[in-house]
Amino acid sequence: MPTSKQGDGRPAPAAVSAVGLRKSYGDKTVLDGIDLHIPAGSVFALLGPNGAGKTTAVKILSTLVTADAGQARVAGHDLTADPQAVRTAIGVTGQFSAVDGLITGEENMLLMADLHHLPKQEGRRTTTELLARFDLTEAAKKPAATYSGGMKRRLDIAMTLVGDPRIIFLDEPTTGLDPRSRHNMWQIIRELVTTGVTVFLTTQYLEEADQLADRIAVLHNGRIAAQGTAEELKRLIPGGHVRLRFSDPAAYHHAATTLREITRNDDTLTLHLPSDGSQRALRSLLDRLDTTGIEADELTVHTPDLDDVFFALTGPDIPDQPKETVR
């Protein structure tokens, strides 16, 4: 995603920027010098397998732990010099809900308003507005322990918004949710961004990053293996192809002996031809098929998806050196 511009054409300040962040626990290096630049009003997704350092990155940037080295600015404030200003500007929703199940949803919200030192009347108004916004008004008087997983997650984010943060860290916000609740959460995140909020998202769900993120970074062994838009990352990985399937063995063998640079499967009567899936490549292939009289029963296009990117960049045999970042 291109860096946003101010009215005079200069790049707008980043919501989050970091250079050389490092963190170790004992002899275990969790973050090994990561750089980040996240424009305001965007969704940034940090992908990585368990133990890659995603949660540690969130904890550092949200002032919960201190980095061993490196510099970072969040909401324009230096993380080390002015951590309180950072805390005032951000909201954090962790992997595990901060909701108190022994009190009602409304009481959870009012408690959060008190923690933000909101005047009583303003706290009640904010509570009412956020409960309505997250479709929790009907359940507001019920103990939070009776809420479904999706309702608890919505309440968790509603509580995060009480302080009107401009940057929200969501650490695996949809883990454990059913598909419908996950999609509802995606819609909430999209709506937050339309108000100018910046969302820093960590997730193991590749579809989630593909659906939501303006920019994605893949974290592997404590380093950024690659970052860019979803489409840019997909182009880093080879393996795109067109699949031709035949029901007539004679037509299949004609195509197999006529076309070049193919992978054939005689058992399923299918051919794979390398292709980047672009319109130009597909038009060229269709022209070749027409010219040679080849008629397949089925033509499907496969381009690398984020699953392919994830496995290619975080596999056990991948070296630690980061790949060139997509700009």
C-alpha positions in Angstrom: 0.0 0.0 0.0 1.5 3.4 -0.9 2.3 5.7 1.9 -0.4 8.2 2.4 0.3 11.8 1.5 -0.4 15.1 3.3 -1.9 18.0 1.5 1.5 19.4 0.6 2.6 16.1 -0.9 4.9 15.0 1.9 4.5 11.5 3.3 2.0 11.4 6.3 3.5 10.4 9.6 3.4 6.7 10.2 1.0 5.4 12.9 3.7 2.9 13.9 7.3 2.8 12.9 10.1 0.7 14.2 13.8 0.1 13.3 15.9 -2.8 14.5 13.6 -4.0 17.3 15.2 -6.9 19.2 14.1 -9.0 22.2 15.6 -12.0 23.8 14.5 -14.1 26.7 17.6 -15.8 28.1 19.4 -17.4 25.2 16.2 -17.4 23.0 16.1 -14.5 20.5 12.4 -13.8 19.9 12.8 -10.7 17.7 16.0 -10.2 15.8 16.0 -6.7 14.5 12.6 -6.0 12.8 11.7 -2.9 10.9 8.1 -1.7 10.4 6.3 1.2 8.8 2.5 1.3 9.1 0.6 4.3 7.6 -2.3 5.8 9.6 -5.8 4.6 8.8 -4.7 1.2 7.4 -4.8 -2.4 8.5 -1.4 -4.1 8.9 -1.2 -7.9 9.5 1.7 -9.7 11.1 1.8 -13.3 10.1 3.9 -16.1 11.5 3.7 -19.6 13.0 3.5 -20.1 16.8 6.5 -18.8 18.5 7.6 -16.5 15.7 7.5 -13.4 17.9 4.1 -11.9 16.9 2.8 -11.4 20.4 6.2 -10.1 21.6 6.1 -7.4 18.9 2.6 -6.3 20.0 3.7 -6.2 23.7 6.7 -4.1 22.8 4.8 -1.6 20.7 2.0 -1.4 23.3 4.6 -0.7 26.1 3.9 -3.9 27.9 7.5 -5.1 27.6 10.7 -3.3 26.8 12.8 -4.0 23.7 16.5 -4.9 24.2 17.5 -2.7 21.2 16.0 -0.7 18.5 13.7 2.4 18.2 10.0 2.8 17.7 7.4 5.5 17.5 3.7 4.9 18.0 1.1 7.6 17.2 4.0 10.0 16.9 5.4 9.3 20.3 8.8 7.7 21.1 8.2 4.4 22.7 11.0 4.8 25.3 10.9 8.5 26.0 7.1 8.9 26.3 5.4 5.5 27.0 2.4 7.2 28.7 1.5 9.2 25.6 1.7 5.9 23.6 -0.7 4.2 26.1 -3.1 7.1 25.8 -3.3 6.8 22.0 -3.7 3.0 21.7 -6.0 0.2 22.5 -5.0 -3.5 22.9 -7.1 -6.6 22.6 -5.0 -9.7 23.4 -5.4 -13.4 22.5 -7.4 -13.9 25.7 -10.4 -11.9 26.5 -10.1 -9.2 29.2 -13.9 -9.4 29.9 -14.9 -10.1 33.5 -17.5 -12.9 33.2 -18.8 -12.3 36.7 -20.4 -8.9 35.9 -22.6 -7.7 33.0 -21.5 -6.5 29.7 -22.6 -3.0 30.6 -20.7 -3.1 33.9 -17.6 -4.2 32.0 -17.9 -1.1 29.8 -18.6 1.3 32.7 -15.6 -0.1 34.6 -13.4 0.6 31.5 -14.8 4.1 31.4 -13.8 4.6 35.0 -10.3 3.4 34.3 -10.1 6.0 31.5 -11.3 8.6 34.0 -14.3 9.6 31.9 -16.9 11.7 33.7 -19.9 9.6 34.8 -22.3 11.0 32.3 -19.8 10.7 29.4 -19.0 7.1 30.5 -22.6 6.1 30.4 -23.1 7.7 27.0 -20.0 6.1 25.5 -21.1 2.7 27.0 -24.6 3.0 25.5 -23.2 4.0 22.1 -20.6 1.2 21.9 -23.0 -1.5 23.1 -25.4 -0.5 20.4 -22.6 -0.3 17.8 -21.5 -3.8 18.6 -25.0 -5.2 18.7 -24.8 -5.9 22.5 -27.6 -3.7 23.8 -30.0 -6.6 24.3 -27.4 -8.6 26.3 -26.0 -5.6 28.2 -27.7 -6.5 31.5 -26.7 -10.2 31.4 -23.5 -11.6 33.0 -20.7 -11.7 30.4 -20.1 -15.4 31.3 -23.3 -16.2 29.5 -22.0 -14.6 26.2 -21.0 -16.6 23.2 -17.3 -16.5 22.1 -18.2 -14.0 19.4 -20.2 -11.8 21.8 -17.2 -11.8 24.2 -14.9 -10.8 21.4 -17.2 -7.9 20.4 -17.4 -6.8 24.0 -13.6 -7.0 24.3 -13.1 -4.7 21.3 -15.9 -2.4 22.5 -14.1 -2.0 25.8 -10.9 -1.3 23.9 -12.7 1.6 22.1 -13.8 3.4 25.3 -10.7 5.5 25.3 -11.2 6.5 21.7 -7.8 5.1 20.6 -6.4 5.9 17.2 -4.3 2.7 17.0 -5.6 -0.7 18.0 -3.5 -3.8 18.4 -5.6 -6.9 17.8 -3.6 -10.0 18.8 -5.2 -13.0 17.1 -8.7 -11.5 17.7 -10.7 -14.3 15.9 -8.9 -17.4 17.4 -11.5 -19.9 18.4 -14.5 -18.2 16.8 -16.8 -20.0 14.4 -16.9 -18.8 10.7 -19.9 -16.6 11.1 -18.4 -14.8 14.2 -15.1 -14.5 12.4 -16.7 -12.8 9.4 -18.7 -10.5 11.8 -15.4 -9.5 13.4 -13.9 -8.8 10.0 -16.7 -6.3 9.3 -16.1 -4.6 12.6 -12.4 -4.2 11.7 -13.3 -2.7 8.3 -15.7 -0.3 9.9 -13.0 0.8 12.4 -10.6 1.7 9.6 -13.3 3.9 7.9 -13.2 6.1 11.0 -9.4 6.7 10.6 -8.3 4.1 13.1 -5.1 2.1 12.4 -5.3 -1.6 13.1 -2.3 -3.7 13.8 -3.4 -7.3 13.5 -1.6 -10.6 14.3 -3.2 -13.7 13.0 -2.6 -17.3 11.9 -5.6 -17.2 9.6 -4.2 -16.5 6.2 -7.6 -15.7 4.7 -8.1 -13.1 7.4 -4.9 -11.3 6.4 -5.8 -11.6 2.7 -9.3 -10.2 3.4 -8.4 -7.3 5.7 -4.8 -6.1 5.4 -3.5 -3.3 3.3 0.0 -4.6 4.0 1.3 -7.9 5.4 4.6 -8.9 7.0 5.6 -12.5 7.4 7.7 -13.1 10.6 10.0 -16.1 10.7 12.6 -16.9 13.3 12.3 -13.4 14.7 12.9 -11.7 11.4 10.7 -10.2 8.7 10.9 -12.7 5.9 9.0 -10.5 3.5 6.4 -7.7 3.5 4.1 -6.1 1.0 0.5 -6.2 -0.1 -1.1 -9.6 -0.4 -0.8 -9.5 -4.2 2.9 -8.5 -4.0 3.7 -11.3 -1.6 1.9 -13.8 -3.9 4.1 -12.8 -6.8 7.2 -13.7 -4.8 6.3 -17.4 -5.0 6.6 -19.4 -8.2 4.1 -22.2 -9.0 1.3 -20.5 -10.9 -0.2 -22.7 -13.5 -3.2 -23.5 -15.8 -4.8 -26.9 -15.4 -6.4 -28.6 -18.4 -8.6 -31.6 -17.8 -9.7 -34.0 -20.5 -12.3 -36.8 -20.6 -11.3 -38.1 -24.0 -8.0 -40.0 -23.8 -7.3 -39.2 -27.5 -7.7 -35.5 -27.0 -5.5 -35.7 -23.9 -2.7 -37.4 -25.7 -2.9 -35.0 -28.6 -2.6 -32.1 -26.2 0.2 -33.8 -24.2 2.3 -34.3 -27.4 1.5 -30.8 -28.8 2.0 -28.5 -25.9 5.4 -27.7 -24.4 6.6 -27.2 -20.9 3.8 -29.2 -19.4 3.4 -31.5 -16.4 1.2 -34.4 -17.2 -0.9 -36.8 -15.1 -2.0 -39.8 -17.3 -4.1 -41.2 -14.5 -6.4 -38.2 -14.3 -5.9 -36.9 -17.9 -4.8 -33.5 -16.7 -2.0 -31.2 -17.9 -0.4 -28.4 -15.9 1.1 -25.5 -17.9 3.2 -22.8 -16.1 1.4 -19.4 -16.1 1.3 -16.3 -13.9 -2.5 -16.1 -14.4 -2.4 -12.7 -16.1 -4.9 -11.8 -18.8 -2.1 -11.6 -21.4 -0.8 -15.1 -20.5 -4.3 -16.6 -20.6 -5.1 -15.0 -24.0 -1.9 -16.4 -25.4 -2.7 -19.9 -24.1 -6.2 -19.8 -25.5 -4.9 -18.7 -28.9 -2.4 -21.7 -28.8 -5.2 -24.1 -28.0 -7.4 -22.8 -30.8 -4.6 -22.9 -33.3 -3.7 -26.5 -32.5 -7.3 -27.7 -32.2 -7.0 -28.6 -28.5 -10.3 -28.6 -26.6 -10.1 -29.3 -22.9 -13.2 -30.2 -20.9 -12.1 -28.0 -18.1 -9.6 -25.1 -17.7 -8.7 -23.8 -14.3 -6.2 -21.2 -13.2 -4.1 -21.5 -10.1 -2.0 -18.7 -8.8 -0.1 -18.8 -5.5 -2.1 -17.8 -2.5 -1.1 -16.7 1.0 -0.9 -20.3 2.1 1.8 -20.9 -0.5 3.6 -17.7 0.6 3.3 -18.7 4.3 4.7 -22.2 3.7 7.4 -21.0 1.4 8.7 -18.3 3.8 8.3 -20.2 7.1 9.2 -23.8 6.3 11.7 -25.6 8.4 14.4 -25.5 5.6 14.1 -21.8 5.0 17.3 -19.9 6.0 17.1 -17.1 8.5 18.1 -14.3 6.1 15.1 -12.1 5.3 14.0 -11.9 1.7 13.9 -8.5 0.0 11.0 -6.5 1.1 8.4 -5.7 -1.5 8.0 -1.9 -1.8 
